[in-house]
Amino acid sequence: MKSIGQKLILISFILALLAAVAVYSYLQTLKKEEIDENIITIKVAVETLPPGTLITENMILEIQVSDDSVLVDYIQDSAEIIGKYTKETILKNEGFHAEKLINKGEEDLSLRIDEDHRAVSINVTGDSGVSDLIKPGDFVDIIVYLDEKKDGDKIIRPELSKIILQNIRLLAIDKELKREEGVTNEEIPARFLVTLSVSIKELEKIVLAENTGILKLALRPLGSVTIDETKGTTSEELIVELGESIKDSSNEKGNSGDRNNNSMETFTTYRIKKGDNLRKISQEFYKDPMKYLLIKKANNIKDENLIVTGEIIKIPEDN
């Protein structure tokens, strides 16, 4: 009898153990189902996306989070993200908030501007704006023309033409942001607006130049990024250059006639330095200070003591 009792106790223990295991497994199943019900899938950025980025499918990663997480406010549907632009920076592994995205077509101009640039519009005409043949996306150089400025008989600023900006991207013409190939206006407008993308420093320069002189655009070749250093050209230098061209042309033709028969005298240019005066300059070029009158006459200088440092003057040849 004792042996049978022991067997019954052992069987009872085994049955109790099996029941406990079954109950535990059942409770674990209920817990798993409860956890599964609290998990959601959201979309996050694979890498940091700066403002103005067009979002594509490979920029999005799916992750699972609890539905009581702070991440539940992020967009869960990829269709609501792909094809839009970032309005603000979205960090790596950060979700997509609707307020940080811009629909394609919204605020197009702001999306075209580099972070360290600004958009600025200037007035141009048919002759100063490449006959209205420029299009959004083109790159241009900008030239300013400044007329001569005088204080009485004293020349404060010579007549000058200077390239002030190079390789500037054209964002829009009037309100047109898109480039339409093969479409040209039958009539060149008398005046229109061009919007340019410029740096902060260039912005200050172009605003001042537009209000000081006359601006002209020069269209650059496609793909050209070369920046050429120029010092500008004054009317005096142009006249001298033309005079030298006439002289060279005459020499090539074997012209041995009287130089006074030429329509234009020949000159050398000289930039006035601090401490200069006409007699000193005359001594330098002619080895005779008294020939300063030649320089005075060639430059229409009324008072020999009123010459400006930095001004370029003509030095005529001593006949």
PLY file of the C-alpha trace (Angstrom):
ply
format ascii 1.0
element vertex 319
property float x
property float y
property float z
element edge 318
property int vertex1
property int vertex2
end_header
0.00 0.00 0.00
2.85 2.33 0.81
4.24 1.88 -2.71
0.90 2.74 -4.31
0.61 5.92 -2.23
4.04 7.06 -3.28
3.17 6.48 -6.93
-0.03 8.52 -6.58
1.89 11.38 -4.99
4.48 11.32 -7.81
1.73 11.29 -10.48
-0.01 14.22 -8.75
3.25 16.17 -8.68
3.88 15.54 -12.37
0.32 16.56 -13.28
0.64 19.73 -11.20
3.93 20.53 -12.89
2.44 20.02 -16.34
-0.51 22.23 -15.42
1.83 24.95 -14.22
3.81 24.80 -17.47
0.60 24.99 -19.49
-0.65 27.97 -17.53
2.73 29.74 -17.90
2.79 29.13 -21.66
-0.76 30.43 -21.95
0.07 33.59 -20.00
3.16 34.17 -22.18
1.01 33.86 -25.30
-1.44 36.44 -23.93
1.46 38.79 -23.08
2.99 38.43 -26.57
-0.35 39.20 -28.19
-0.68 42.25 -25.98
2.82 43.46 -26.95
2.17 42.86 -30.64
-0.95 44.99 -30.40
1.15 47.94 -29.03
3.82 47.96 -31.79
3.59 50.33 -34.80
5.85 50.93 -37.82
7.10 54.46 -38.58
9.47 55.95 -41.16
12.75 57.60 -40.21
15.60 59.24 -42.16
18.48 56.96 -43.15
20.86 59.95 -42.96
20.72 63.65 -42.04
18.74 65.55 -44.68
19.44 69.30 -45.05
16.70 71.80 -45.97
15.58 71.66 -49.60
16.32 67.94 -50.06
14.02 66.04 -52.41
13.12 62.87 -50.49
13.45 59.56 -52.33
12.61 56.00 -51.27
16.21 55.11 -50.39
16.30 57.95 -47.83
13.62 56.25 -45.69
13.99 53.43 -43.17
11.16 51.54 -41.41
11.41 50.94 -37.65
8.96 49.56 -35.09
8.04 51.47 -31.94
5.51 51.23 -29.16
2.26 53.07 -29.79
2.70 55.00 -26.55
6.05 56.32 -27.75
6.62 60.00 -28.58
7.42 58.78 -32.09
3.80 58.01 -32.90
3.34 61.58 -34.16
5.65 60.86 -37.09
4.31 59.95 -40.55
3.77 56.19 -41.04
2.93 56.13 -44.75
5.86 56.43 -47.21
3.54 57.91 -49.85
3.16 60.98 -47.66
6.96 61.49 -47.61
8.45 60.47 -50.98
8.54 63.28 -53.54
8.40 66.07 -50.96
11.16 68.50 -49.93
12.58 69.01 -46.46
11.71 72.43 -45.08
14.06 72.03 -42.12
16.98 69.74 -41.30
15.86 66.17 -40.49
18.49 64.27 -38.49
19.56 60.67 -39.02
17.02 58.23 -37.46
14.56 61.09 -36.91
10.98 60.59 -38.05
9.18 62.73 -40.61
6.84 65.42 -39.29
4.33 66.95 -41.73
5.35 70.48 -40.73
8.95 69.77 -41.77
7.98 68.80 -45.33
7.03 70.85 -48.37
4.91 69.60 -51.25
6.64 69.60 -54.62
5.79 72.89 -56.31
5.46 74.88 -53.09
8.00 77.67 -52.42
9.97 76.63 -55.52
12.22 79.68 -55.54
13.39 79.25 -51.94
14.30 75.64 -52.73
16.58 76.75 -55.55
18.75 78.97 -53.34
21.91 77.58 -51.75
22.10 77.93 -47.98
24.77 80.68 -48.06
23.13 82.56 -50.97
20.25 84.98 -51.47
17.93 85.69 -54.38
17.96 89.26 -55.68
16.19 90.79 -58.69
17.58 93.50 -60.96
16.08 95.42 -63.87
17.53 94.80 -67.31
16.56 95.80 -70.82
16.67 93.99 -74.13
20.14 95.29 -74.92
21.54 94.78 -71.40
19.90 91.39 -70.84
21.23 89.43 -73.85
18.16 90.25 -75.96
15.91 88.27 -73.58
17.59 85.04 -74.77
18.78 84.07 -71.29
16.78 81.43 -69.43
16.44 80.26 -65.81
19.40 78.01 -65.03
21.85 79.97 -67.20
25.01 81.48 -65.70
26.02 85.08 -66.42
28.75 87.61 -65.74
27.71 91.08 -64.61
29.40 94.24 -65.89
28.92 97.72 -64.44
29.42 100.94 -66.37
30.25 104.09 -64.41
30.33 107.47 -66.12
32.96 110.11 -65.40
32.56 112.05 -62.19
34.07 115.50 -61.75
34.43 118.12 -59.05
34.79 121.24 -61.14
37.70 120.54 -63.48
39.03 117.80 -61.24
38.22 114.22 -62.33
37.12 112.30 -59.25
36.33 109.10 -61.13
37.16 108.24 -64.74
34.63 106.67 -67.09
34.90 102.96 -66.31
33.62 99.52 -67.37
34.29 96.58 -65.02
33.17 92.97 -64.59
32.06 92.87 -60.95
30.56 89.37 -60.66
31.18 86.14 -62.57
29.44 82.78 -62.93
26.19 83.93 -61.33
23.22 81.54 -61.57
20.02 82.94 -63.02
17.02 81.71 -60.99
14.09 83.34 -62.78
13.05 85.79 -65.49
10.13 87.91 -64.34
8.01 85.17 -62.68
9.19 82.28 -64.83
11.14 79.69 -62.84
11.29 76.96 -65.48
13.50 76.74 -68.53
11.43 76.30 -71.69
13.68 75.10 -74.49
12.99 76.39 -77.99
10.59 79.09 -76.79
11.56 82.69 -77.55
9.60 85.91 -77.44
8.72 87.37 -80.81
9.36 90.85 -79.41
12.17 91.78 -77.09
10.63 93.41 -73.98
11.77 96.94 -73.24
12.43 96.03 -69.60
12.21 92.87 -67.52
13.40 91.47 -64.19
16.02 88.80 -63.70
16.46 87.07 -60.34
19.98 85.96 -59.45
21.48 83.70 -56.79
24.33 85.58 -55.09
26.36 85.31 -51.90
25.92 87.85 -49.09
29.03 89.78 -50.17
27.92 89.75 -53.81
24.45 90.91 -52.76
25.83 94.12 -51.27
28.01 94.72 -54.33
25.23 94.25 -56.89
22.76 96.49 -55.04
25.34 99.28 -54.85
26.38 98.83 -58.49
22.78 98.94 -59.72
22.20 102.23 -57.94
25.54 103.75 -58.95
25.94 102.78 -62.59
24.44 100.73 -65.42
24.48 96.94 -65.30
24.85 94.62 -68.28
24.68 90.81 -68.38
27.00 88.57 -70.39
25.88 84.97 -70.99
28.50 82.33 -70.13
29.08 79.14 -72.17
27.37 76.03 -70.82
29.53 74.36 -68.17
32.06 77.20 -67.94
33.30 77.82 -64.38
36.48 79.81 -65.12
36.88 83.05 -63.17
39.03 85.65 -64.96
40.63 88.47 -63.00
40.10 91.84 -64.71
41.04 95.35 -63.66
38.37 97.09 -65.71
38.82 99.52 -68.58
38.65 103.30 -68.53
37.83 105.49 -71.51
41.39 106.88 -71.40
42.88 103.39 -71.62
40.52 102.52 -74.47
41.54 105.63 -76.38
45.21 104.84 -75.83
44.68 101.25 -76.96
42.87 102.42 -80.08
45.67 104.89 -80.73
48.29 102.15 -80.44
46.25 99.99 -82.81
46.17 102.77 -85.39
49.91 103.31 -85.02
50.66 99.59 -85.39
48.41 99.39 -88.42
50.19 102.32 -90.01
53.61 100.81 -89.33
52.57 97.48 -90.83
51.57 99.28 -94.00
54.95 101.02 -94.13
53.48 104.43 -93.43
56.45 106.79 -93.08
54.42 110.01 -93.27
54.24 112.70 -90.65
52.76 111.39 -87.39
50.59 114.47 -87.17
48.69 113.12 -90.15
47.35 110.32 -87.94
43.83 110.85 -86.67
44.94 110.11 -83.12
48.15 110.65 -81.15
49.84 107.77 -79.34
50.25 107.69 -75.58
51.59 105.71 -72.68
49.37 105.36 -69.62
50.57 106.09 -66.10
48.81 105.67 -62.73
49.55 108.57 -60.39
51.29 107.59 -57.14
51.26 109.32 -53.80
53.72 112.25 -53.85
53.66 112.62 -57.64
53.38 115.93 -59.48
53.49 116.69 -63.21
57.08 117.93 -63.15
58.27 114.78 -61.37
56.39 112.58 -63.86
57.83 114.63 -66.74
61.34 114.07 -65.39
60.67 110.32 -65.19
59.44 110.00 -68.77
61.20 112.83 -70.63
64.25 113.42 -68.41
63.12 117.05 -68.42
60.75 118.43 -65.74
59.80 121.40 -67.96
58.02 119.13 -70.44
55.21 118.65 -67.92
53.17 120.96 -70.18
52.85 118.10 -72.67
51.20 115.95 -70.00
49.05 118.82 -68.78
47.73 119.53 -72.27
47.15 115.86 -73.18
45.01 115.33 -70.08
43.25 118.71 -70.11
44.55 119.47 -66.60
43.70 123.02 -65.57
45.75 123.11 -62.39
49.02 121.16 -62.39
48.84 120.88 -58.59
45.46 119.13 -58.68
46.18 115.56 -59.69
44.57 112.59 -57.93
46.48 109.59 -56.56
45.34 106.46 -58.38
44.12 108.34 -61.46
45.40 107.11 -64.83
46.77 109.80 -67.13
48.15 109.81 -70.67
51.82 110.42 -71.32
52.21 111.63 -74.94
55.31 110.76 -76.91
57.96 113.45 -77.07
58.23 114.45 -80.71
0 1
1 2
2 3
3 4
4 5
5 6
6 7
7 8
8 9
9 10
10 11
11 12
12 13
13 14
14 15
15 16
16 17
17 18
18 19
19 20
20 21
21 22
22 23
23 24
24 25
25 26
26 27
27 28
28 29
29 30
30 31
31 32
32 33
33 34
34 35
35 36
36 37
37 38
38 39
39 40
40 41
41 42
42 43
43 44
44 45
45 46
46 47
47 48
48 49
49 50
50 51
51 52
52 53
53 54
54 55
55 56
56 57
57 58
58 59
59 60
60 61
61 62
62 63
63 64
64 65
65 66
66 67
67 68
68 69
69 70
70 71
71 72
72 73
73 74
74 75
75 76
76 77
77 78
78 79
79 80
80 81
81 82
82 83
83 84
84 85
85 86
86 87
87 88
88 89
89 90
90 91
91 92
92 93
93 94
94 95
95 96
96 97
97 98
98 99
99 100
100 101
101 102
102 103
103 104
104 105
105 106
106 107
107 108
108 109
109 110
110 111
111 112
112 113
113 114
114 115
115 116
116 117
117 118
118 119
119 120
120 121
121 122
122 123
123 124
124 125
125 126
126 127
127 128
128 129
129 130
130 131
131 132
132 133
133 134
134 135
135 136
136 137
137 138
138 139
139 140
140 141
141 142
142 143
143 144
144 145
145 146
146 147
147 148
148 149
149 150
150 151
151 152
152 153
153 154
154 155
155 156
156 157
157 158
158 159
159 160
160 161
161 162
162 163
163 164
164 165
165 166
166 167
167 168
168 169
169 170
170 171
171 172
172 173
173 174
174 175
175 176
176 177
177 178
178 179
179 180
180 181
181 182
182 183
183 184
184 185
185 186
186 187
187 188
188 189
189 190
190 191
191 192
192 193
193 194
194 195
195 196
196 197
197 198
198 199
199 200
200 201
201 202
202 203
203 204
204 205
205 206
206 207
207 208
208 209
209 210
210 211
211 212
212 213
213 214
214 215
215 216
216 217
217 218
218 219
219 220
220 221
221 222
222 223
223 224
224 225
225 226
226 227
227 228
228 229
229 230
230 231
231 232
232 233
233 234
234 235
235 236
236 237
237 238
238 239
239 240
240 241
241 242
242 243
243 244
244 245
245 246
246 247
247 248
248 249
249 250
250 251
251 252
252 253
253 254
254 255
255 256
256 257
257 258
258 259
259 260
260 261
261 262
262 263
263 264
264 265
265 266
266 267
267 268
268 269
269 270
270 271
271 272
272 273
273 274
274 275
275 276
276 277
277 278
278 279
279 280
280 281
281 282
282 283
283 284
284 285
285 286
286 287
287 288
288 289
289 290
290 291
291 292
292 293
293 294
294 295
295 296
296 297
297 298
298 299
299 300
300 301
301 302
302 303
303 304
304 305
305 306
306 307
307 308
308 309
309 310
310 311
311 312
312 313
313 314
314 315
315 316
316 317
317 318
